[in-house]
Amino acid sequence: MSIRAIIVDTAGTTTDLDFIQDVLFPYSKKVMAEFLTANKDNVLVDYCISDVNDIALEPDASLERTIEILGNWIDEDRKVTPLKTLQGLIWKQGYDQGEFKGHIYPDFIEKLPAITDSNVRVYSFSSGSVDAQKLLFTHSDAGDLTPRFNGHFDTRTGNKLDKQAYSNICNTISLSPKQILFISDVIEELKAAEQAGLNTCQMVRDTNQRTAHFDTISSFDELKLS
């Protein structure tokens, strides 16, 4: 059965993890207090603040305490939806103000037209919010890449280490697992996708990177579409 769709991870696969850790995360932590103070009456922001406090088991936390919790979660790289939603909103502000551009590996940029021109759909799946993914690909060094994507998935679809998340994606895009190829640099994510029946390929950009039994590529240049 031929591949009808490719799902790509973001950090470590289509974008450099250093960009996430050294640019986006510090920016969100730096401006979190200012952003929440200015936008606390926004319905979505208010919902996220309440969700953070509930998850932290501190429902009556002050805004200052919520900001402290979020700062800790950023340091820990917690994969929790309200944090990722707030980061997406903050990063939009940063992109719009020209604070940074979205880093995308050149080999992915170059391969993307060949993939989509072959009538293969392209999706991204990240622990970062859908909005954050769209911002990353919209504000890339190569311009707006989002017209080449058919959709994006985040933690609302499920945990990337849980095979159910990949089954959920299959159901959403109406393809069988064997029609889908998932590409990631993280072995545990690939195992979960494999358990759900997807084809898998590990992106190995670092020669010291841990590998397993998966097919591997070190660049999207090496990706075979047939």
C-alpha positions in Angstrom: 0.0 0.0 0.0 1.5 3.4 -1.0 2.1 6.2 1.4 -0.8 8.8 1.2 0.3 11.1 4.0 3.4 12.0 5.9 3.3 13.3 9.5 6.3 15.2 10.7 7.5 16.0 14.2 8.8 19.5 14.7 11.7 19.9 17.2 14.6 17.9 16.0 13.0 16.8 12.8 11.8 19.9 10.8 13.2 22.6 13.2 16.3 22.7 15.3 15.7 21.9 18.9 18.0 24.7 19.8 15.6 27.2 18.3 12.9 25.9 20.5 15.0 25.8 23.7 17.2 28.9 23.1 14.8 31.3 21.4 11.2 30.4 21.9 11.2 29.1 25.4 13.2 31.9 26.9 11.1 34.5 25.1 7.9 33.0 26.5 9.3 33.0 30.0 10.6 36.5 29.7 7.3 38.1 28.6 4.8 35.7 30.4 4.2 38.1 33.3 3.7 41.1 31.1 1.5 39.2 28.7 -0.8 37.6 31.3 -1.2 41.0 33.1 -2.2 42.7 29.9 -4.5 39.9 28.7 -5.9 38.3 31.8 -9.4 39.4 30.9 -9.2 37.7 27.5 -11.5 34.7 27.6 -9.0 32.2 26.3 -6.2 33.5 28.5 -8.5 33.5 31.5 -9.4 29.9 30.7 -5.7 28.9 30.5 -4.9 30.6 33.8 -7.7 28.6 35.5 -6.6 25.4 33.8 -3.0 26.0 35.0 -4.2 26.5 38.6 -6.4 23.4 38.5 -3.5 21.2 37.1 -1.2 22.6 39.8 -3.9 21.8 42.4 -3.9 25.5 43.4 -7.3 26.7 42.2 -7.1 29.9 44.2 -3.6 30.8 43.2 -2.8 34.5 42.6 -1.7 35.7 39.1 1.8 36.1 40.5 1.8 32.4 41.6 0.3 31.3 38.3 3.2 33.1 36.5 5.7 31.3 38.8 4.1 27.9 38.0 4.2 28.6 34.3 7.9 29.6 34.6 8.7 26.4 36.3 6.8 24.4 33.7 8.7 26.1 30.9 12.0 25.2 32.6 10.7 21.6 32.9 9.4 21.5 29.3 6.0 20.3 30.6 3.7 19.1 27.9 0.5 20.6 29.2 -2.1 22.2 27.0 -2.7 25.5 28.8 1.1 26.3 28.8 1.4 25.4 25.2 -1.6 27.5 24.3 -0.2 30.5 26.2 3.2 30.0 24.6 1.5 30.0 21.2 -0.2 33.3 21.9 3.1 34.8 23.2 5.1 33.6 20.2 2.5 35.1 17.9 3.3 38.4 19.5 7.0 37.8 19.1 6.7 36.8 15.4 4.4 39.8 14.7 6.9 42.2 16.3 9.8 40.7 14.4 11.6 39.4 17.5 12.5 36.2 15.5 11.8 34.1 12.5 10.8 30.4 12.5 13.7 28.1 12.0 13.1 25.3 9.5 15.8 23.0 8.3 16.6 23.8 4.6 16.4 20.2 3.5 12.7 20.0 4.7 11.9 23.3 2.9 13.5 21.9 -0.3 11.8 18.5 -0.1 8.3 19.8 0.8 7.2 20.8 -2.8 8.2 17.4 -4.1 6.2 15.6 -1.4 3.0 17.6 -2.0 3.4 17.6 -5.8 3.4 13.8 -5.5 -0.2 14.0 -4.0 1.1 13.0 -0.6 -0.5 14.9 2.2 1.7 16.6 4.9 0.7 17.1 8.5 2.7 18.1 11.6 2.3 16.7 15.1 3.9 18.5 18.0 3.6 18.9 21.7 3.5 22.6 20.8 0.0 24.0 20.1 -1.4 24.0 16.6 -1.2 27.7 16.6 2.5 27.6 17.5 3.1 25.2 14.7 1.3 27.4 12.2 3.3 30.4 13.4 6.6 28.5 13.0 5.8 27.4 9.4 4.2 30.8 8.5 7.1 32.9 9.6 9.9 30.6 8.4 13.1 32.0 6.8 11.7 30.7 3.5 8.4 32.5 3.9 5.0 30.9 4.5 5.1 27.1 4.2 1.6 26.5 5.6 -0.1 26.2 2.1 1.9 23.0 1.7 0.4 21.5 4.9 -2.9 19.7 5.1 -3.2 20.1 8.9 -1.5 20.2 12.3 -2.0 18.2 15.5 -1.1 18.8 19.1 -1.6 17.5 22.6 -5.4 17.8 22.2 -5.1 14.8 19.9 -3.2 12.8 22.5 0.2 12.3 24.1 2.9 11.8 21.5 4.1 8.8 23.5 0.7 7.1 23.4 -0.4 5.0 20.4 -4.0 6.2 20.8 -2.8 9.7 19.6 -1.8 8.2 16.3 -4.9 6.2 15.9 -6.8 9.4 16.5 -4.9 11.1 13.7 -5.7 8.2 11.4 -9.4 8.6 12.1 -9.3 12.3 11.7 -7.6 12.3 8.3 -9.5 9.1 7.1 -6.5 7.0 6.2 -5.5 3.6 7.3 -2.3 3.4 9.4 -0.4 1.7 6.6 -1.0 4.7 4.3 0.8 7.0 6.7 4.5 7.6 7.4 5.5 9.2 10.7 8.9 10.9 10.9 10.4 11.9 14.2 13.8 12.0 15.9 12.3 10.5 19.2 12.4 6.7 19.5 9.5 6.6 22.0 7.2 8.5 19.7 8.1 6.2 16.8 7.4 3.2 19.0 3.9 4.6 19.8 3.2 5.3 16.1 4.4 1.8 15.2 2.1 0.2 17.8 -0.7 2.1 16.1 0.3 0.5 12.8 1.9 3.5 11.1 5.0 3.3 8.9 7.9 5.0 10.7 11.2 6.6 10.0 13.7 8.1 12.4 15.3 11.4 11.7 18.9 11.2 12.9 20.6 14.6 12.5 23.2 14.0 15.2 25.8 11.3 14.9 25.6 10.7 18.6 21.8 10.3 18.6 20.3 7.1 20.0 18.7 4.9 17.3 16.6 1.7 17.4 15.3 -0.7 14.7 13.6 2.0 12.7 14.5 3.1 9.1 16.6 6.2 9.5 17.4 9.3 7.4 19.8 12.2 8.3 18.1 14.6 5.9 14.8 14.9 4.1 16.9 14.7 0.9 17.1 10.9 1.7 13.4 10.4 2.0 12.0 8.1 -0.7 8.4 8.7 -1.6 7.8 5.3 -3.3 
